[in-house]
Structure formats: structure tokens, C-alpha cells
Amino acid sequence: MPIEYFQIDSSIGHRGRSFSISEGGPLIHFPEQMEINQHLRLKFSFSSGSELITIEMLAEVVWKDIHMGKDWGDYRCGVKFIDIHPEDMARLKRFLGSLSQ
């Protein structure tokens, strides 16, 4: 799933890819190196029926894969949600529930 991310002090968005997502946070492949404890603003968009839903949240990098990097072309990191609007969390839960049916 594509994801847009922003450095906390920037309005410039960048593209990453999420390969796994749960209610706690996603696994994201970034095109640039991230640091543990780094905060990012994330924006996910997905379709639910005929509706396009966008969810925004504040997240923190909690781990990074030290075996991947420049030679692989991306940086794999585990990210946890630290601030997400309750309505957006409900949308995310519904989306994740629809995937398991």
C-alpha cells in the first residue's frame, strides 16, 4: 500500500510503501534512512467500496532493518502510531477487518 510521509518540520511529502499494517502501526519501506525514535506524519489512502478513504496520523520509528539500505534501494522500518484521531482509527480497524473476511 502506498503511503505518504512528512518530516515533522516539513510540508513536503515523500512516498513510501507499506507492506504490512496493524492497529499498532505499519511496516514501511522508505526511500531514505530513518532513525529510531524519529517522528513522522503519515498519510494512508485506501478504497472501501467506491469510497477513497485517507487516514492521517503521527508515528514514531521503533525499529529499522540494519541489513537493508543503500544497496537495496530502500530502508525497512517498523513504525508505531502515537497520535491518530479516534475516527481515523475506527476507519483503519474497519479496513483491516474487511481484509480478513
QUIGI-V90480 format. One record per residue. N is the residue number from 1. OMEGA is omega in degrees with one decimal (none if undefined). Layout:
# QUIGI-V90480
N:OMEGA
N:OMEGA
This chain:
# QUIGI-V90480
1:176.7
2:178.8
3:173.3
4:179.2
5:-177.7
6:168.7
7:-175.6
8:-175.4
9:-175.5
10:174.1
11:-179.6
12:-179.6
13:177.2
14:-178.9
15:172.0
16:178.8
17:176.5
18:-179.0
19:-179.3
20:178.4
21:176.7
22:178.5
23:-179.9
24:-179.3
25:-176.8
26:164.9
27:-174.0
28:170.2
29:-179.5
30:175.7
31:-179.8
32:-178.8
33:175.8
34:178.8
35:174.3
36:-178.8
37:177.3
38:178.3
39:179.9
40:167.7
41:-178.2
42:176.2
43:175.8
44:171.7
45:178.2
46:179.8
47:175.7
48:-172.3
49:179.1
50:-175.8
51:173.1
52:-176.8
53:177.1
54:-179.8
55:177.9
56:179.9
57:171.8
58:-176.6
59:179.8
60:176.0
61:-178.0
62:173.6
63:175.0
64:-178.9
65:-177.3
66:-178.9
67:178.8
68:-180.0
69:-175.0
70:-177.0
71:-179.6
72:178.8
73:175.4
74:-176.3
75:-176.9
76:-177.0
77:169.7
78:-174.8
79:176.0
80:176.4
81:175.8
82:174.8
83:178.3
84:-179.4
85:-178.5
86:178.9
87:177.0
88:177.2
89:177.6
90:176.7
91:179.4
92:179.0
93:178.3
94:178.9
95:-179.6
96:176.6
97:179.8
98:179.8
99:-176.5
100:-179.2
101:none
